[in-house]
Amino acid sequence: MIPAARSSGVVYGLAAVDCRGRVADRVVMTALRWKPGMRLDIHEARGLLVVQAALGGVFAVTKQGHLRLPASVRHCCGLVPGDRVLLVADPGQEVAGRAPAGRVGRAARSPARRTRWR
């Protein structure tokens, strides 16, 4: 049996958080067309980090084209340098979701709640 053609543009990646909170995955950033300096909003939903392009966003893509997770976000999520995060990008929505790889299943089962960082 031949598998059905992929009908979704969702892109996945796996990357480690460095000591400054940077997460680098060129495939995901390219799929989203996020360039250095692009303003971003970061919030939590159902235990996952959601990063969206936002004109008035407080955060931005670094000069090197990486996403930098601020210390407040890393501490709240319990992320430390070397932790690997699953990256899920939906280019049609210009959204990237990030979660510690081991927490994805638990987050999908948790009740909805939302935290926004400024």
C-alpha contacts under 8 A as a table, 3 or more apart, distances in Angstrom:
res1	aa1	res2	aa2	distance
9	G	90	D	6.56
9	G	91	P	6.77
9	G	92	G	7.46
10	V	88	V	6.89
10	V	89	A	5.59
10	V	90	D	4.71
10	V	91	P	6.77
11	V	27	V	7.91
11	V	28	V	6.32
11	V	31	A	7.19
11	V	88	V	5.86
11	V	89	A	5.07
11	V	90	D	6.56
11	V	91	P	7.89
12	Y	28	V	6.84
12	Y	86	L	7.31
12	Y	87	L	5.45
12	Y	88	V	4.71
12	Y	89	A	6.33
13	G	25	D	6.73
13	G	27	V	7.41
13	G	28	V	6.56
13	G	86	L	6.00
13	G	87	L	4.82
13	G	88	V	6.64
14	L	25	D	7.51
14	L	84	R	6.59
14	L	85	V	5.72
14	L	86	L	4.72
14	L	87	L	5.78
15	A	23	V	6.30
15	A	24	A	6.43
15	A	25	D	6.41
15	A	84	R	5.33
15	A	85	V	5.54
15	A	86	L	6.81
15	A	87	L	7.50
16	A	23	V	6.24
16	A	24	A	7.69
16	A	81	P	7.41
16	A	82	G	5.30
16	A	83	D	5.38
16	A	84	R	4.13
16	A	85	V	6.12
17	V	20	R	7.84
17	V	21	G	5.53
17	V	22	R	5.64
17	V	23	V	5.09
17	V	79	L	7.71
17	V	80	V	7.07
17	V	81	P	5.21
17	V	82	G	5.38
17	V	83	D	5.60
17	V	84	R	6.29
17	V	85	V	7.29
18	D	21	G	5.27
18	D	22	R	5.39
18	D	23	V	6.73
18	D	81	P	4.86
18	D	82	G	6.01
19	C	22	R	7.43
19	C	80	V	7.60
19	C	81	P	4.86
19	C	82	G	7.71
20	R	68	R	7.47
20	R	81	P	7.81
21	G	68	R	5.25
21	G	69	L	4.93
21	G	70	P	6.35
21	G	71	A	7.06
21	G	74	R	7.27
21	G	81	P	7.20
22	R	66	H	6.17
22	R	67	L	5.59
22	R	68	R	4.16
22	R	69	L	6.13
23	V	66	H	5.92
23	V	67	L	5.33
23	V	68	R	6.17
23	V	69	L	7.51
24	A	65	G	7.69
24	A	66	H	4.97
24	A	67	L	6.51
25	D	28	V	5.62
25	D	29	M	6.34
25	D	66	H	7.39
26	R	29	M	5.13
26	R	30	T	5.84
26	R	65	G	7.93
27	V	30	T	5.20
27	V	31	A	6.10
28	V	31	A	5.10
28	V	32	L	6.32
28	V	87	L	7.39
28	V	88	V	7.68
28	V	89	A	6.16
29	M	32	L	5.20
29	M	33	R	6.03
29	M	34	W	5.49
29	M	35	K	7.74
29	M	65	G	7.56
29	M	66	H	7.82
30	T	33	R	4.81
30	T	34	W	6.48
31	A	34	W	7.96
31	A	89	A	7.48
31	A	91	P	5.97
32	L	89	A	6.95
32	L	90	D	7.31
32	L	91	P	4.81
32	L	94	E	5.71
32	L	95	V	7.48
32	L	96	A	7.99
33	R	91	P	7.94
34	W	38	M	6.33
34	W	53	A	7.97
34	W	61	V	7.30
34	W	65	G	7.67
35	K	38	M	5.71
35	K	61	V	6.65
35	K	65	G	6.05
36	P	60	A	7.41
36	P	61	V	4.89
36	P	62	T	5.33
36	P	63	K	4.84
36	P	64	Q	6.58
36	P	65	G	4.92
36	P	66	H	7.73
37	G	60	A	5.34
37	G	61	V	5.10
37	G	62	T	6.21
37	G	63	K	6.58
38	M	53	A	7.12
38	M	60	A	5.28
38	M	61	V	5.45
39	R	53	A	5.98
39	R	54	A	5.56
39	R	55	L	5.79
39	R	56	G	6.74
39	R	57	G	4.89
39	R	58	V	6.71
39	R	59	F	5.68
39	R	60	A	4.37
39	R	61	V	6.80
40	L	51	V	6.55
40	L	52	Q	5.48
40	L	53	A	4.54
40	L	54	A	4.97
40	L	55	L	7.38
40	L	56	G	7.73
40	L	57	G	4.54
40	L	58	V	6.39
40	L	59	F	4.95
40	L	60	A	5.26
40	L	61	V	7.36
41	D	51	V	5.65
41	D	52	Q	5.23
41	D	53	A	6.33
41	D	54	A	5.78
41	D	57	G	4.78
41	D	58	V	6.33
41	D	59	F	6.24
42	I	49	L	6.84
42	I	50	V	5.72
42	I	51	V	4.54
42	I	52	Q	6.58
42	I	59	F	7.57
42	I	116	R	6.51
42	I	117	W	6.40
43	H	49	L	5.78
43	H	50	V	5.34
43	H	51	V	6.61
43	H	114	R	6.94
43	H	115	T	5.53
43	H	116	R	4.32
43	H	117	W	6.17
44	E	47	G	6.18
44	E	48	L	5.48
44	E	49	L	4.53
44	E	50	V	5.84
44	E	113	R	7.57
44	E	114	R	5.14
44	E	115	T	4.93
44	E	116	R	6.37
45	A	48	L	5.37
45	A	49	L	6.44
45	A	50	V	6.85
45	A	112	A	6.37
45	A	113	R	5.64
45	A	114	R	4.70
45	A	115	T	6.98
46	R	107	A	5.69
46	R	108	A	6.86
46	R	110	S	6.04
46	R	111	P	6.17
46	R	112	A	4.53
46	R	113	R	5.50
46	R	114	R	6.91
47	G	99	A	7.93
47	G	107	A	4.83
47	G	108	A	7.78
47	G	110	S	7.15
47	G	112	A	7.88
47	G	113	R	7.62
48	L	97	G	6.71
48	L	98	R	6.22
48	L	99	A	5.35
48	L	104	V	7.57
48	L	107	A	6.48
49	L	97	G	5.57
49	L	98	R	5.09
49	L	99	A	6.09
50	V	95	V	6.99
50	V	96	A	5.96
50	V	97	G	4.52
50	V	98	R	6.43
51	V	95	V	5.82
51	V	96	A	5.14
51	V	97	G	6.08
51	V	98	R	7.77
52	Q	94	E	6.19
52	Q	95	V	4.72
52	Q	96	A	6.48
53	A	57	G	7.34
53	A	94	E	6.27
53	A	95	V	6.98
54	A	57	G	4.83
57	G	60	A	7.35
58	V	118	R	6.25
60	A	67	L	7.41
60	A	68	R	7.76
61	V	64	Q	7.93
61	V	65	G	5.69
61	V	66	H	5.67
61	V	67	L	5.18
61	V	68	R	6.95
62	T	65	G	5.11
62	T	66	H	5.22
62	T	67	L	6.35
62	T	68	R	6.88
63	K	66	H	7.46
69	L	73	V	6.17
69	L	74	R	6.36
70	P	73	V	5.37
70	P	74	R	6.33
71	A	74	R	4.99
71	A	75	H	5.93
72	S	75	H	5.29
72	S	76	C	6.11
72	S	117	W	7.76
73	V	76	C	5.22
73	V	77	C	6.20
73	V	117	W	7.23
74	R	77	C	5.22
74	R	78	G	5.83
74	R	79	L	4.81
74	R	80	V	7.01
75	H	78	G	4.94
75	H	79	L	6.20
75	H	80	V	7.93
76	C	79	L	7.88
79	L	83	D	6.27
79	L	100	P	7.44
80	V	83	D	5.75
83	D	100	P	6.96
84	R	100	P	6.02
84	R	101	A	6.13
85	V	98	R	6.14
85	V	99	A	5.19
85	V	100	P	4.29
85	V	101	A	4.99
86	L	97	G	7.98
86	L	98	R	5.61
86	L	99	A	5.48
86	L	100	P	6.20
86	L	101	A	5.14
87	L	96	A	6.73
87	L	97	G	5.83
87	L	98	R	4.83
87	L	99	A	7.05
88	V	96	A	5.51
88	V	97	G	5.04
88	V	98	R	6.46
89	A	94	E	7.47
89	A	95	V	5.79
89	A	96	A	4.25
89	A	97	G	6.32
90	D	93	Q	5.54
90	D	94	E	5.98
90	D	95	V	5.42
90	D	96	A	6.36
91	P	94	E	4.74
91	P	95	V	6.57
92	G	95	V	7.95
99	A	103	R	6.64
99	A	104	V	6.32
100	P	103	R	5.46
100	P	104	V	6.90
101	A	104	V	6.02
102	G	105	G	7.37
103	R	106	R	5.38
103	R	107	A	6.12
104	V	107	A	5.19
104	V	108	A	6.35
105	G	108	A	5.32
105	G	109	R	6.72
106	R	109	R	5.31
106	R	110	S	6.29
107	A	110	S	5.10
